[in-house]
Amino acid sequence: LQTAVKEWVQSYKVDRELALLDLISFFVQCCGCEGIVTAELYQTNQGNRVVHKMTERFDQETGLYYKKFLAYPWILTIMWPEKLQNDFYPIVGPGPFWKRFRVNFCEFTELLVQQTHSSVLCDGHLMDTVICMLSGLTSSAVYSLRHTSSLAAMKLLTALAGVSQGICTRRRGGQRLCELQKVARIKGRNKQYVELLDQRPQQPNGPLAIDNMISALFKRTFVPRYRDISSDIRVICVAELGCWIKLYPDLFLDNNYLKYIGWMLYDKDASVRMKCILALKALYEKRESAMKLSVFFQKFKKRILSMTQDRQPEITSECMQLLRLISEHYVGVFSSMEYIFLFQFVYAAYRPMATAAGELICRRLLLPPTHEGLAGQNSPAEVDRNMQNMKTLIDFYLQGEFHRHVPYLVDGLWDAAPALVRNWECMTSLLLEPRGGRQALTSQQERVLIEILVAAVRQAAEGHPPAGRELSKKVSATPPPGHAPSPVLT
């Protein structure tokens, strides 16, 4: 691919019109269209004529079969299923060959930017032509044209975002160096070196030209396609938007761009909602970006909370992990009732969801390890902490609505708090505490602790979750049968 891109760049420097014609033909043929883009067609009406002609070409290829066998659709299904369903074109082809083709196609668009950003990328002709052509293809009524060109446009914007962020990083480094030079000049040090640095040619206005390309691509391809009728195209849009925010936070980590992720949280397709949650998780994992998302979260807080009851269990577990990250960055972001609502998902039938809720319980309810606990678990402070955490866990169970489900609670904390639910010494010490002792339990608390001990021993011996809790994607993410989940709190 690198060799192919280098050869194309050399041909562009020799004859840019011919090279651009080859590039446009390449994109069109990758869409699965066998139409030929001629020089006359390419130079007419800034590419709109190309899109119109390629659409006509698709109509000629598929329309003959429809008109001939319209009365016998079953014949089409048997003899020409790809004509009937219109679902076979290079980037969605089955098998390892076409999967590798899709990867190479995406890599080609990235290499095209990386190998031209220091030479012909900002010549005012290359990207203008490519953006015009791709924006025309993304608005085509032919799905294969629209899908393939949308993928190319999004990957192209990802590459531009990476290049622009690199320029911004180098520019900030240069500014820091200039500040150090000023300090050195004031102190009279390295005067000869400072004079040489002062004679350096000034860099152009950073990534302004590339930012203009990014803005044009975003407005002409992403904005129309993020609400496309096809969920595959919407998935591409939101996944790449998450990449843009991570790659180029100086531009994209802004509410003007974040709002699209918030809107797509309401998408009817589960894969789109999942991509939104994953994009937000990647942002909240870094404190620098999380601190800039407070306004966004307050606006979409109700929606994110409601997604803990999504129909897709994978989304619920990822959403719970997102909420745990959010609770770590913001103080007082959730009310006590909202925390209670989230904690009760430790009883969910879907195990990853229960484990994520268990991690939130560990973060918000249980005491963290002491400094002595890092050195040894038998220190007095660590023993007291474990006993206090066990009593907190017992009270949490007693105050909840999901009685007779101790095994679910133990399994939800099995991976999140192994030092607590597998601490046999702590449990037996609490049970043996005499009446009136400092850590003595009530009779009701003792009964619950015995149930916790039995459930933990059984799971340690059997090595599998309790009955009714599965890893299958088909199970419900709500608590066990017979207990309705709490309503979404506003």
C-alpha positions as CSV (number, residue, x, y, z in Angstrom):
1,L,0.0,0.0,0.0
2,Q,2.8,2.4,0.8
3,T,4.4,1.8,-2.6
4,A,1.1,2.3,-4.3
5,V,0.5,5.6,-2.6
6,K,4.0,6.8,-3.3
7,E,3.6,6.0,-7.0
8,W,0.3,7.8,-7.1
9,V,1.8,10.9,-5.4
10,Q,4.6,10.9,-8.0
11,S,2.0,10.7,-10.8
12,Y,0.0,13.5,-9.2
13,K,3.1,15.8,-9.3
14,V,3.6,15.0,-13.0
15,D,-0.1,15.3,-14.1
16,R,-2.5,16.0,-11.3
17,E,-5.7,15.8,-13.5
18,L,-4.8,12.3,-14.7
19,A,-3.9,11.2,-11.2
20,L,-7.1,12.5,-9.8
21,L,-9.1,10.8,-12.4
22,D,-7.4,7.5,-11.4
23,L,-8.2,8.2,-7.8
24,I,-11.8,8.9,-8.5
25,S,-12.1,5.8,-10.6
26,F,-10.6,3.8,-7.8
27,F,-13.2,5.0,-5.2
28,V,-16.0,4.4,-7.7
29,Q,-14.9,0.8,-8.4
30,C,-14.4,0.1,-4.7
31,C,-18.2,0.8,-4.4
32,G,-18.8,-2.2,-6.7
33,C,-19.7,-0.1,-9.7
34,E,-18.2,-1.2,-13.0
35,G,-18.8,2.2,-14.6
36,I,-15.8,4.1,-16.1
37,V,-15.1,7.7,-15.2
38,T,-13.9,9.5,-18.2
39,A,-12.0,12.8,-18.2
40,E,-14.9,14.6,-19.8
41,L,-17.3,13.2,-17.2
42,Y,-14.9,14.1,-14.4
43,Q,-14.5,17.7,-15.5
44,T,-18.2,18.4,-15.8
45,N,-20.1,20.1,-13.0
46,Q,-17.6,19.4,-10.2
47,G,-18.3,15.7,-9.9
48,N,-22.1,15.8,-9.6
49,R,-22.3,14.3,-13.1
50,V,-20.1,11.4,-12.1
51,V,-22.4,10.5,-9.3
52,H,-25.4,10.8,-11.5
53,K,-23.8,8.6,-14.2
54,M,-22.6,6.0,-11.7
55,T,-26.1,5.8,-10.3
56,E,-27.5,5.2,-13.8
57,R,-24.9,2.5,-14.3
58,F,-26.1,0.7,-11.2
59,D,-29.7,1.0,-12.4
60,Q,-28.7,-0.5,-15.7
61,E,-26.9,-3.4,-14.0
62,T,-29.7,-4.3,-11.6
63,G,-32.9,-2.9,-13.3
64,L,-32.8,-5.5,-16.2
65,Y,-33.1,-8.4,-13.8
66,Y,-35.9,-6.7,-11.8
67,K,-38.0,-5.8,-14.9
68,K,-37.6,-9.2,-16.4
69,F,-38.4,-11.2,-13.3
70,L,-40.6,-8.8,-11.4
71,A,-43.5,-11.3,-11.5
72,Y,-41.3,-14.1,-10.3
73,P,-39.2,-12.8,-7.4
74,W,-38.3,-16.3,-6.2
75,I,-36.2,-16.7,-9.4
76,L,-34.2,-13.7,-8.4
77,T,-33.6,-15.1,-5.0
78,I,-32.3,-18.4,-6.4
79,M,-30.3,-17.2,-9.5
80,W,-29.2,-13.6,-8.6
81,P,-29.5,-13.1,-4.8
82,E,-26.9,-10.3,-4.9
83,K,-29.1,-8.4,-7.5
84,L,-32.2,-8.8,-5.4
85,Q,-30.7,-7.9,-2.1
86,N,-28.1,-5.5,-3.4
87,D,-25.8,-6.5,-0.5
88,F,-22.6,-7.6,-2.2
89,Y,-19.9,-5.1,-2.9
90,P,-16.2,-5.1,-2.0
91,I,-16.2,-3.7,1.5
92,V,-18.9,-6.1,2.7
93,G,-17.9,-9.1,0.8
94,P,-17.7,-12.4,2.7
95,G,-14.6,-14.4,3.4
96,P,-11.0,-13.4,4.3
97,F,-10.2,-11.8,1.0
98,W,-12.9,-9.1,1.2
99,K,-12.3,-8.6,4.9
100,R,-8.6,-7.9,4.1
101,F,-9.7,-5.6,1.2
102,R,-11.8,-3.5,3.6
103,V,-8.8,-3.1,6.0
104,N,-6.5,-2.2,3.1
105,F,-9.1,0.2,1.8
106,C,-9.2,2.1,5.1
107,E,-5.4,2.0,5.4
108,F,-5.1,3.4,1.9
109,T,-7.1,6.6,2.7
110,E,-5.0,7.1,5.9
111,L,-1.7,6.7,4.0
112,L,-2.9,9.1,1.3
113,V,-3.0,11.8,3.9
114,Q,0.1,10.9,5.8
115,Q,2.3,10.8,2.7
116,T,0.9,14.0,1.2
117,H,0.5,16.3,4.2
118,S,4.0,17.8,3.8
119,S,3.7,18.3,0.1
120,V,0.6,18.4,-2.0
121,L,-2.2,18.0,0.6
122,C,-2.7,21.7,1.0
123,D,-2.3,22.7,-2.6
124,G,-5.9,23.8,-2.8
125,H,-6.8,21.3,-5.5
126,L,-6.3,17.7,-4.3
127,M,-8.5,17.7,-1.2
128,D,-11.0,20.0,-2.7
129,T,-11.6,17.5,-5.5
130,V,-11.6,14.5,-3.2
131,I,-14.0,16.1,-0.7
132,C,-16.3,17.2,-3.5
133,M,-16.4,13.7,-5.0
134,L,-16.9,11.9,-1.7
135,S,-19.6,14.2,-0.6
136,G,-21.4,13.6,-3.8
137,L,-21.1,9.9,-3.5
138,T,-22.3,9.9,0.1
139,S,-25.6,11.4,-1.0
140,S,-26.2,8.8,-3.6
141,A,-29.4,6.8,-3.5
142,V,-27.4,3.7,-4.3
143,Y,-26.5,2.1,-1.0
144,S,-23.2,0.6,-2.0
145,L,-22.0,4.0,-3.3
146,R,-23.2,5.7,-0.2
147,H,-21.8,3.1,2.2
148,T,-18.3,2.8,0.7
149,S,-17.9,6.6,0.2
150,S,-19.0,7.3,3.8
151,L,-16.4,4.9,5.1
152,A,-13.7,6.5,2.9
153,A,-14.8,10.0,4.0
154,M,-14.8,9.1,7.7
155,K,-11.4,7.4,7.5
156,L,-10.0,10.4,5.6
157,L,-11.2,12.8,8.3
158,T,-9.6,10.5,10.9
159,A,-6.3,10.8,9.2
160,L,-6.6,14.5,8.8
161,A,-7.4,14.8,12.5
162,G,-4.3,12.9,13.5
163,V,-2.1,15.0,11.2
164,S,-3.6,18.3,12.6
165,Q,-3.2,17.2,16.2
166,G,0.5,16.4,15.5
167,I,1.0,19.9,14.1
168,C,-0.6,21.4,17.1
169,T,1.6,19.3,19.4
170,R,4.7,20.4,17.6
171,R,3.6,24.0,17.7
172,R,3.0,23.9,21.4
173,G,6.4,22.4,21.8
174,G,7.9,25.3,19.8
175,Q,6.1,27.8,21.9
176,R,7.5,26.3,25.1
177,L,10.9,26.4,23.5
178,C,10.5,30.1,22.6
179,E,9.5,30.8,26.2
180,L,12.6,29.1,27.4
181,Q,14.7,31.1,24.9
182,K,13.2,34.3,26.3
183,V,14.2,33.3,29.8
184,A,17.7,32.4,28.6
185,R,18.0,35.7,26.8
186,I,16.9,37.7,29.9
187,K,19.5,35.8,32.0
188,G,22.2,36.3,29.4
189,R,22.8,32.7,28.8
190,N,23.6,31.0,25.4
191,K,23.3,34.3,23.5
192,Q,24.8,32.8,20.3
193,Y,22.4,29.9,20.4
194,V,19.4,32.2,21.0
195,E,20.4,34.3,18.0
196,L,20.5,31.3,15.7
197,L,17.1,30.2,16.9
198,D,15.7,33.6,16.3
199,Q,16.7,33.4,12.7
200,R,14.6,30.3,12.1
201,P,11.8,30.8,9.4
202,Q,8.4,31.2,10.9
203,Q,6.0,28.3,10.5
204,P,2.7,28.9,8.8
205,N,-0.5,29.3,10.8
206,G,-0.4,25.8,12.1
207,P,-3.1,23.4,11.0
208,L,-5.5,26.1,9.7
209,A,-5.7,24.7,6.2
210,I,-6.2,21.2,7.4
211,D,-8.8,22.4,9.9
212,N,-10.7,23.9,7.0
213,M,-10.6,20.5,5.2
214,I,-11.9,18.8,8.4
215,S,-14.7,21.3,8.7
216,A,-15.7,20.8,5.1
217,L,-15.7,17.0,5.4
218,F,-17.6,17.1,8.6
219,K,-20.3,19.3,7.3
220,R,-20.7,17.7,3.9
221,T,-20.4,14.0,4.9
222,F,-20.8,13.4,8.6
223,V,-23.7,15.7,9.3
224,P,-25.9,14.3,6.6
225,R,-24.9,10.6,7.2
226,Y,-25.0,10.3,11.0
227,R,-28.8,10.0,10.7
228,D,-28.7,7.8,7.6
229,I,-31.4,5.2,7.2
230,S,-28.7,2.5,7.3
231,S,-27.4,1.5,10.8
232,D,-24.1,0.4,9.3
233,I,-23.4,3.9,8.1
234,R,-24.5,5.4,11.4
235,V,-22.1,3.0,13.2
236,I,-19.2,4.2,11.1
237,C,-20.1,7.8,11.8
238,V,-20.2,7.5,15.6
239,A,-17.2,5.2,15.8
240,E,-15.0,7.6,13.8
241,L,-16.4,10.6,15.8
242,G,-15.0,8.9,18.9
243,C,-11.7,8.5,17.2
244,W,-11.6,12.2,16.2
245,I,-12.3,13.3,19.7
246,K,-9.4,11.2,21.0
247,L,-7.0,12.1,18.2
248,Y,-7.8,15.8,18.1
249,P,-9.3,17.0,21.4
250,D,-8.2,20.5,20.7
251,L,-10.9,20.8,18.1
252,F,-13.4,18.0,18.7
253,L,-13.6,17.9,22.5
254,D,-16.3,20.5,22.3
255,N,-20.1,20.5,22.9
256,N,-20.6,21.3,19.2
257,Y,-19.3,17.9,18.3
258,L,-20.1,15.9,21.5
259,K,-23.8,16.6,21.1
260,Y,-23.9,14.2,18.1
261,I,-22.9,11.4,20.4
262,G,-25.6,12.4,22.9
263,W,-28.2,12.4,20.2
264,M,-27.2,9.1,18.9
265,L,-27.6,7.6,22.4
266,Y,-31.3,7.5,21.4
267,D,-30.7,5.5,18.2
268,K,-33.1,2.6,17.7
269,D,-30.2,0.3,16.6
270,A,-28.3,-1.4,19.4
271,S,-24.9,-1.3,17.6
272,V,-25.1,2.5,17.3
273,R,-25.9,2.9,21.0
274,M,-23.0,0.6,21.9
275,K,-20.6,2.6,19.9
276,C,-21.7,5.7,21.6
277,I,-21.1,4.2,25.1
278,L,-17.7,2.9,24.1
279,A,-16.7,6.3,22.7
280,L,-17.7,7.9,26.0
281,K,-15.9,5.3,28.0
282,A,-12.7,6.0,26.2
283,L,-13.1,9.8,27.0
284,Y,-13.9,9.3,30.7
285,E,-10.9,7.0,31.2
286,K,-8.7,10.1,31.0
287,R,-9.2,12.8,33.6
288,E,-8.2,15.6,31.2
289,S,-11.0,14.9,28.8
290,A,-13.5,13.9,31.6
291,M,-13.2,17.3,33.1
292,K,-14.4,18.9,29.9
293,L,-17.5,16.6,29.7
294,S,-19.4,17.9,32.7
295,V,-21.8,20.0,30.7
296,F,-22.4,17.1,28.2
297,F,-23.2,14.7,31.0
298,Q,-25.6,17.0,32.8
299,K,-27.5,17.3,29.5
300,F,-27.6,13.6,28.8
301,K,-27.5,12.2,32.3
302,K,-31.1,11.0,32.3
303,R,-30.6,9.1,29.0
304,I,-27.4,7.4,30.2
305,L,-29.1,6.3,33.4
306,S,-32.0,4.9,31.5
307,M,-29.6,2.8,29.3
308,T,-28.8,0.6,32.3
309,Q,-32.2,-1.0,31.4
310,D,-31.5,-1.3,27.7
311,R,-32.8,-4.4,25.9
312,Q,-29.3,-5.4,25.0
313,P,-27.5,-6.8,28.1
314,E,-24.0,-5.9,26.6
315,I,-25.0,-2.2,26.5
316,T,-26.2,-2.3,30.1
317,S,-22.9,-3.6,31.4
318,E,-20.9,-1.1,29.4
319,C,-23.2,1.7,30.5
320,M,-22.7,0.7,34.2
321,Q,-18.9,0.8,33.7
322,L,-19.3,4.3,32.1
323,L,-21.3,5.5,35.1
324,R,-18.6,4.1,37.5
325,L,-16.0,6.1,35.6
326,I,-18.2,9.2,35.8
327,S,-18.7,8.8,39.6
328,E,-14.9,8.8,40.0
329,H,-14.4,12.1,38.3
330,Y,-17.3,14.2,39.6
331,V,-18.2,14.8,43.2
332,G,-21.9,14.7,43.9
333,V,-22.8,13.8,40.4
334,F,-25.5,11.3,41.5
335,S,-28.0,11.6,44.3
336,S,-28.3,8.9,47.0
337,M,-31.5,7.6,45.3
338,E,-29.7,7.3,42.0
339,Y,-26.9,5.4,43.6
340,I,-29.4,3.0,45.2
341,F,-31.0,2.5,41.8
342,L,-27.6,1.6,40.3
343,F,-26.4,-0.6,43.2
344,Q,-29.4,-2.9,42.9
345,F,-28.2,-4.0,39.5
346,V,-25.8,-6.3,41.3
347,Y,-28.7,-8.7,41.3
348,A,-29.1,-8.6,37.5
349,A,-29.3,-11.9,35.6
350,Y,-26.5,-10.8,33.2
351,R,-23.2,-11.4,35.0
352,P,-21.1,-8.7,33.4
353,M,-23.8,-6.2,34.4
354,A,-23.8,-7.5,38.0
355,T,-20.0,-7.4,38.1
356,A,-20.0,-3.8,36.9
357,A,-22.6,-2.8,39.6
358,G,-20.4,-4.7,42.1
359,E,-17.4,-2.5,41.1
360,L,-19.5,0.6,41.7
361,I,-20.5,-0.7,45.1
362,C,-16.9,-1.2,46.0
363,R,-16.1,2.3,44.9
364,R,-18.9,4.1,46.7
365,L,-20.0,2.0,49.7
366,L,-16.9,0.1,50.9
367,L,-13.9,1.5,52.6
368,P,-10.7,1.4,50.4
369,P,-7.6,-0.5,51.6
370,T,-5.5,1.2,54.3
371,H,-1.8,1.7,54.0
372,E,-1.3,-1.2,56.5
373,G,-3.5,-3.3,54.3
374,L,-1.1,-2.9,51.4
375,A,1.6,-4.5,53.5
376,G,-0.4,-7.2,55.0
377,Q,-4.0,-8.3,55.4
378,N,-3.6,-9.3,59.1
379,S,-2.9,-5.8,60.4
380,P,-5.4,-4.6,63.0
381,A,-6.5,-1.7,60.8
382,E,-7.1,-4.0,57.8
383,V,-9.0,-6.5,59.9
384,D,-11.3,-3.7,61.2
385,R,-11.8,-2.4,57.7
386,N,-12.8,-5.8,56.4
387,M,-15.3,-6.3,59.3
388,Q,-16.8,-2.8,58.7
389,N,-17.1,-3.5,55.0
390,M,-18.8,-6.9,55.7
391,K,-21.3,-5.2,58.0
392,T,-21.9,-2.5,55.3
393,L,-22.6,-5.3,52.8
394,I,-25.0,-7.0,55.1
395,D,-26.9,-3.8,55.8
396,F,-27.0,-3.1,52.0
397,Y,-28.7,-6.5,51.5
398,L,-31.1,-6.0,54.3
399,Q,-32.2,-2.5,53.1
400,G,-32.7,-3.7,49.5
401,E,-35.8,-5.1,47.9
402,F,-34.2,-8.3,46.5
403,H,-34.3,-10.7,49.4
404,R,-33.5,-14.4,49.1
405,H,-30.9,-13.6,46.5
406,V,-27.7,-13.7,48.5
407,P,-25.9,-15.9,45.9
408,Y,-26.5,-13.2,43.3
409,L,-25.0,-10.6,45.6
410,V,-21.9,-12.8,46.3
411,D,-21.4,-13.5,42.6
412,G,-21.7,-9.8,41.7
413,L,-18.9,-9.1,44.0
414,W,-16.9,-12.2,43.3
415,D,-14.5,-10.5,40.9
416,A,-15.0,-6.9,42.1
417,A,-14.2,-7.5,45.8
418,P,-12.6,-11.0,46.1
419,A,-10.8,-9.9,49.3
420,L,-14.2,-9.4,51.0
421,V,-16.5,-12.2,49.8
422,R,-13.7,-14.8,50.1
423,N,-12.4,-13.6,53.4
424,W,-13.4,-16.7,55.5
425,E,-11.5,-15.4,58.5
426,C,-13.4,-12.2,58.6
427,M,-16.7,-13.9,58.4
428,T,-16.0,-16.5,61.1
429,S,-14.6,-13.7,63.4
430,L,-17.8,-11.8,63.1
431,L,-19.9,-14.9,63.8
432,L,-17.8,-15.7,66.8
433,E,-17.9,-12.2,68.2
434,P,-19.6,-12.4,71.6
435,R,-22.8,-10.5,72.4
436,G,-22.1,-7.0,73.4
437,G,-18.7,-7.0,71.7
438,R,-17.5,-4.1,69.6
439,Q,-18.2,-5.9,66.3
440,A,-21.2,-7.9,67.4
441,L,-24.0,-8.5,64.9
442,T,-27.7,-8.7,65.5
443,S,-29.5,-12.0,65.0
444,Q,-30.8,-10.8,61.6
445,Q,-27.4,-9.7,60.5
446,E,-26.0,-13.1,61.6
447,R,-28.5,-15.0,59.4
448,V,-27.5,-12.9,56.4
449,L,-23.8,-13.4,57.1
450,I,-24.3,-17.2,57.3
451,E,-26.1,-17.1,53.9
452,I,-23.2,-15.1,52.4
453,L,-20.6,-17.5,53.9
454,V,-22.5,-20.6,52.5
455,A,-23.0,-18.9,49.1
456,A,-19.3,-18.0,48.9
457,V,-18.1,-21.5,49.9
458,R,-20.4,-23.1,47.4
459,Q,-19.2,-20.9,44.5
460,A,-15.6,-21.4,45.5
461,A,-16.1,-25.2,45.5
462,E,-18.3,-25.4,42.4
463,G,-16.5,-22.8,40.3
464,H,-19.5,-21.4,38.5
465,P,-22.2,-18.6,39.1
466,P,-25.5,-19.5,40.8
467,A,-28.4,-20.8,38.8
468,G,-30.2,-18.2,36.8
469,R,-27.2,-16.0,36.2
470,E,-25.7,-16.6,32.8
471,L,-23.1,-15.1,30.4
472,S,-25.4,-15.6,27.4
473,K,-26.3,-12.5,25.4
474,K,-29.9,-13.5,25.3
475,V,-30.6,-13.2,29.0
476,S,-32.4,-10.2,30.5
477,A,-30.2,-7.5,32.1
478,T,-32.9,-6.9,34.8
479,P,-33.0,-8.5,38.2
480,P,-34.2,-12.0,38.8
481,P,-37.9,-13.0,38.0
482,G,-40.4,-11.9,40.5
483,H,-38.8,-8.6,41.3
484,A,-39.4,-5.6,39.0
485,P,-36.4,-3.3,38.5
486,S,-36.5,0.2,40.0
487,P,-37.8,2.9,37.6
488,V,-35.4,5.3,36.0
489,L,-34.8,8.1,38.4
490,T,-35.0,11.7,37.1
